[in-house]
Amino acid sequence: MAKIDRKDFLKKSSLVIAAGASGTLLSCSNNNKNDSASIQVKEKYEWKMVTTWPPHFPIMGEGADKFAKAVELMSDGQMKIQVYGGGELIPPFETFDAVSQGLAEMGHSAAYYWAGKSPATQYFPGIPFGMNPQETNAWFYYGGGLELWRELYSKFNLLPFPAGNTGAQMGGWFNKKINSISDISGLKMRIPGLGGKVLSEAGGVPILSPVGEIYTNLERGVIDATEWVGPYHDYLMGFHKIAKYYYYPGWHEPSGALELIVNKSAYNQLPKNLQEIISVAAKALNIEMLSEFEKLNIEYLEKIENEKSVEILRFPDEVLNKFEEITKNVLAELSSKDELSKKIYYSYKNFQKNISKLSNFSK
């Protein structure tokens, strides 16, 4: 390879800098038409993210903010994401449609909110009596779960990424003591997803409401009970001030996987480096959020115990056994809806069965 003389190169070529929008091609020209070079300025992207959480909501909303900052930093400013909490740009439960239609390029939420779009969305946050967060992540990343999730969302022009996890949740706050399965009859409870379906089959009345309405609804008796997340968030919400009983375990949501949804058309137009940055940042958020939840939930469970303002109780075995029995029927019915629902269900079920063998050896 011939050695290029630096002085000769500089003599023959000159940079012509074109001012203007990002993405402009800077061309190098010289007197010889056959000698040319070019420098590509990276195109910059300004995206919007909408969420189902109130603006800057602890951990979940803050996690969306952290994700946006991480993407901007890792891309050296090539991509900037403006985060909008629920209600700032669109109502919380319109996140799915907004991203699908391209009104916003990204969203942060939980997939069970979109059961009206497809019942199979409810498998991905976690199912009653299902896998824990560690097992769920294994299914996503190495058990085919994420591929199935993307297959389901593809028809909505969406690309999902696991992006946070609340960890195993508590069973909820009640103003009525649960002594037997008969106490579930007529119980009005804020509970989404498959847990709500199980409650309904047990005689209860599931109600879906945004986070901003839960406290008022419980205080005014619009609902008799609510699940939310875990001790940290529940304490911040003030449920211990208006409810008598705090039940466990969170049978309905042993894993609370959250999602980053990206408009697929917009994503496909990104350069490969930004696609990879989004993927890596989502994985980082997935790990960091779960770790933060675990730490704070421990602290605030102790705080609730020490304040002695509510009774912390375990659901009676009769209730848990009945919920588990109903869950099996609900999942079987859901899997019969269509072929993709069936495929997701059997993938989840088989992975849970196999990984439980390992879990039994570690106990």
N, C-alpha and C positions, 0 to 999 in steps of 0.2 A: 504494500500500500504506500503510495507516494506521500512524502512528508509535506504538510501544508505550511507554508511560510506565513506567520502571523501578519507581518507587515504587508505582504502581498495581498492577503485576504482583506485586511482593512482598507487597503488602497482600492481594491476592486469593488467593494461593497459598501453600501451606506444604509442606515436604518431610516425608514420613513414611518414615523409614528402617527397613526391615525387616531385622533381623539373621537370619543363618542361612546355609545353604549357598550356594556360588557359583551364579550363574545366577538368583538371586532378583530379581524385578522390583521396582524401587523406584518406587512410585507417588507422584505429586503430587496432593494433593486440595485443594479449597477449598470455600467455602460454596455456591458456585454449581455445581450438578451438571453444567452444560454446559462449565465451564472446568476442564480437567484436562491434566496433562502426565505424562510418564513417562521414567524413565531406566533403561536396560538395563545391568545389570552383566554383564560378559562371563563366560560359563561357563568354568570351568577344567577342564583335562584332564590326567590323569596316566596315561601309557602305559608299557608295558614293551617293550623291544627285546631280542631274543635274537640271538646271533651264533654262527657256526661257529668263531670264533677264541677262543683262551684269553683270560681277562679282561685287558683293557688291553694286549693284544698289540701290539708295535711297529707303528706305522703303521695296520694294519687295525683292530685293537681300539681303538687311540687315536683313529682316525678316527671310529669309532662314538661314542666319548665326546665328541669335538669337535662332531659333528653334534647330539647331544642338547643340549649347552650352547648352540650357536648357535640352535637352535629356541626354547629357553627365553628367550634374550636377545631375539631378534627378536619374540617374542610378548609380551614384557614380563611373563613369568611365566604367561601364560595356558595354555601347554602345558609340562609337565615329562615327560621321558622317562628312565626308569630302565634303564640298559644292563646286561645280563647276558651275561657271556662264556660260551662253550661249556662245559657241565657245571655251571654255577652254578644254573640253573633247569631246564634240560632238556639232554639230550645234544646235542653239536654238530650231528649229522646229522638231528635232528628239528626243526630250525629251520623248514623249509618247512611241515610239518604243523602246528606250533604256531601259526604266524601264520595259516595257512589256516583253522584251526578257531577262531581268536580267543582262544587261551590267552595269546597275546601279540599286541599290535597291530602290531608291527614286527619285522623281522629284517634282518640284514646278513650277506651271504654271497656265494657265487659260483654261478651258475646251473647249471654242469655237474654239481654235486652231485645235481641232481634229475632225472638222466636216467631214473631208474626211474619217475618221474611222467609224463614225456614226453621222448622222445629229442631233440625239437627244442629243449629248453632248452640243449643243448650249443652251439648256434650263438652265443649271446649273449656269453659271456665272450671268445670269439675262437676261431677254428678253425685247425688246422694249415695253415701256409703261407698264412694269411689276411692281413687288413688290420692295420696298426699302430694304436696307440691313437688317434691323431689322425683317421685314416680311419674307425675304428670309431665314434668320437663323431659324426662327420659323418653316418654312416649312421643312428645312433640318432636324432639331433635333426632332421635335415633329409632323410633318405633313406627314411623310413618304417620303420626298424628298431624304434624304440620302440613304434610303433603295433602292429606285429606281435607284439612281446614281450608287450604288454598283452592282445592278443587271445588269445594262448596261455595266459596266466596267469589270464584272467578266469574260466575254468571252475573254477579252484581258489579263487575268491573272493580273489584277490590282485591288487595293483597294483604293478608293478615300476618302479624308477627307477635309471638308471645312477648309481652312488655310489662311485666310486673306480676306480683302474686301477693295476695293478702295473707296467705298461709291458712291453716285450718281455722275456721271461724267458730264463734260461740253459737249456742242454740237460740239465743235471743232474749228479749226483755218482755216480761208478761205482767199483767195486772190481775191475772187469774192463776191460781195454783193448778198445776197439771198433776193429778193423781192417777189418772187412768186415761185410756184412749177415748172414753166418753166425754172427757173434758175438752176434746178438740172440736166436738160438734158445735157448729155455729161460731167458732172462734175467728174473728177478723184479724188477720195478720199481714203485715207488710212483708212479703217474701216473694222474690222473683224466681224464674227458671223452673227447673224440674222439681225443686223443693216445694214450690207453690202448687204444682200439679199433684204431688203426693199429699200435701195438706188438704187439697180439695177432695181427693179421693177418700181421705180419712174423715171428711165431714166439715172441714174448716173452710174459711173464705179467704183465699189469697188476694192481696191487693198490691198493685205496683204503683209506687209513687216516688218522685225524685227526692233526693236527699234533703232538699230545703223544706220539704213538707212533712217529713217523718215526725219530728218532735211535736209539732202542733197537732198533728193527727192523733198521736198517742196521748197527748195531754188532754185533748178535748173528747176522747173516747170514740173518735172516728174509727180507730183500730184498737184492738185489745192487746196486741202484741206486735213486736217488730224484731226482725233480725237486722243487723247492719253489717258490722265487720268483726271487730274484736275489741278487747278491753280498752286499748288506746283511743280508737275513734269513738267507741261507745261512750267513754267518759267525757271526751270533748263535746260530744253531742248533748250531754247532760241527761241521758236516759236514767241514770241512777237517782235523779231527783224526782222523777215522775212514774217510775215503775217499781213494783214490789219485789219481783223475782227475776233473777238472772240465771238462765238455764244453759247447760252444756250436756253433751258435746254438740258441735255444729254438724249434725248428721247430714244436713242438706248441702253442705259445702265444705268438704274436707280439704279442698284446694280451691283457691279463689284466683284462678289465672285471669289476667287482664290482657287486653289486646291493643296493639297499634294497628290501625287499618290505614292503608295507603291507596289512593286512587291508582289503579293499575296502569291506566293510559299515561298518566303523568310520570309514574315510576319508570315505565319503559322508555321514556324520553330522556331520562337522566343518564349522565355518563357513568361508566362502571364504578368509578371511585366513589361517587356519591351513593350509588346503590349499596355498595359494601359498607360505607359509613353508617347508613341507616340501619342495616342489618346488625352491625357490631354494637351500635348505640342501643338498639332494642334489647339485645342480649345482656348488655351491661345493666340496663334498667331492670330487667327481669330478675337478676341476681340481687342487685342493691336494694330494690324495694322490698323483696321478701326478707332480707336480712334486717332491714330497719323495722319492719313490722314485728318480727320475732323479738327484737330487743325491747321495743316500746310496749308490746302487749304484756310481756312479763312484768315490767315495772307498773303498769296501770292495773293489772289484775290484782297485784298486791295492794295497790292504793284503794281499790274498790273493797277488797276484803277488810282492810284496816279501818275504813270509814264506817263499816257496819250499817250502812243505810238500806241495804237490800239483802235478801237471802240468795246465796249462790247455791243452786241445786242441780242435781243430775236428773235428766229425764228418767222416769221409771222404765224398767226393762220392758214392761208390757207395751209402752208407747213406742220405744225404739224398735222392738221386734215387729210391731205392726207397720211402722213406717218402712222398715226394710222389706217386708213382704209386699207392700204396695209398690215400692220402688221397682222391684223386679217386674211387676206387671206393667208399670208405666213405661219402663225402658223397652220391654218387649213390644208394646203397642207403638211406641215411637219408631222403633226400628222397622216396623212394617209399613211405614208411610211411603217410602220410596227406596230404590236400590242404594242410593248414596247414604241415606240414613242407616240402612242396614249394614253397609260396609264400614261406616264409622263406628257403629255400635260394636260390631264383632272385633274390629281392630282394638278398640279400647278394652273390651271385655277380656280378650285373649292376652293382651299385654298385662292387664291387672292380675290375671290368673298366674301368669308366669313370674312376674316380679314379686308376687306375694310369697312365692317359694323362697326367694332370697331374703325377703323381709323376715320370714319365720326363723331363718338361721341366724339373723342378727339380733333377735330379741333375747 
